[in-house]
């Protein structure tokens, strides 16, 4: 039975010893062609639902603005009691134009690249390692490839049936039967197109191609965008009097957040030692898809630098119900990073415990929809819990203080088995 809402609901106005009064949050979306619209809408809707659900005052949310280069969407949120508010500047760093450019490729080109990428990682043994890390995510990787085999197979089946019906059964010319079958097959594909879109086939196909290209150093456009983001963040940090700099990355964006944090620490040796607290929050991460590939040496080096760094705290929330993350993944162990055990500082791995924070009826429905479950990391809770996206990102505690104060314990994992509280 789902837990009852306690008399004291979660609040965004906890009074910690060193409250965060000003925060700048850089949100890194995943591989999403509609990121410029999706996350603002999702944020406002879910924050309103959160406030209504727990009976708290709705935080003040400013209008969103878009930078001239269309790469940064910004708004601010003021939460908490009068005189003790926490002001959060929320910046979504956009690279959805690169995603749309990928998805504008002809379908046959994307399908061929997807097949090439899959065969390449299979030959190197990476696909097997990804399956061992998460068989669910392994199935998501295979899904576009399998569909690109089934869809032409459907056309061929209709051609064969049409030829048999018209050419053999009715004695019509074989060319006529084949032509009818081909037209019928393509008509069927055309009718299926909206369903395939809703099933995220094309997006996942191009997402896998992007990750393969990125791991093999074939995405100069993405690297250039990382450089632009890094320069922007440096300018924002130096211009603002803030208590916490918080990076939040979801899905593919988790790796983007890791890459940016590593670049900033490398460029500014004072960052994290003086000035604002530096925090990194990754949600439903798909980092292994890139980091486990043999040629992703620079990616593993960046993860390694964060794993041993005392200059920031990195918290990684995972969920076994999410098909697009890797529950139990521990970078230093699973990537064979060269960090002595005594020097491992990051990441702190936590379970989101979705079964405890989602209404039982809703949880049953959501579990049957993997893509919806993947976005639960960004949505309001039904019940209070240790995972609370708005308390983590808008509350007066920095990430380190909130996570250390949790009574939750880290995931305990070993290959082939996971233990969640």
Secondary structure, 3 states (H helix, E strand, C coil): CCCCCCCCCCCCCCCCCCCCCEEEEEEECCCCCCHHHHHHHHHHHHHHHHHHHHCCCCCEECCCEECCCCCEEEEEEEECCCCCCEEEEEEEECCHHHHHHHHCCCHHHHHHHHHHHHHHHHHHCHHHHHHHHCHHHHHHHHHHHHHHHHHHHHHHHHHHHHHHHHHHHCCCCHHHHHHHHHHHHHHHHHHHHHHHHHCCHHHHHHHHHHHHHHHCCCCHHHHHHHHHHHHHHHHHHHHCCCCEEEEEEECCHHHHHHHHHHHHHHHCCCECCECCEEEEEEECCCHHHHHCCCCCHHHHHHHHHHHCCCCCEEEEEECCCCCCCCCCCCHHHHCCCCCCHHHCCCCEEEECCHHHHCCHHHHHHHCCCHHHHHHHHHCCCCCCCCCCHHHHHHCCCCHHHHHHHCCCCCCEEECCEEECC
